Amino acid sequence: MKLRRTRGKPGEWFYCLRHHTVEEGPDCPAKNRFGPYASRDEAEHAMETAVERNLEWENDPRWHDTDPARRGDGEHPGDQPGG
């Protein structure tokens, strides 16, 4: 089975996780890239952006069951008492 090559839109930028390079258009498979980004500069900072977002999520009590005020609010699956 031959896979089709994905074509990006003009002006889309990606960061390749395998080659540690910025690409205009998706040159590498989706599993090996972040993006699309609107600019080359955004793609160049993809890893820094990912680290910042990961730290935010790791410290967000909504991602952990550590914020008693959010427990049982019914906003998230499993938040209901007994559920």
Summary of the structure (lengths in Angstrom):
residues: 83
radius of gyration: 18.6
end to end distance: 44.2
largest distance: 52.0
contacts: 171
relative contact order: 0.13
helix: 33%
strand: 16%
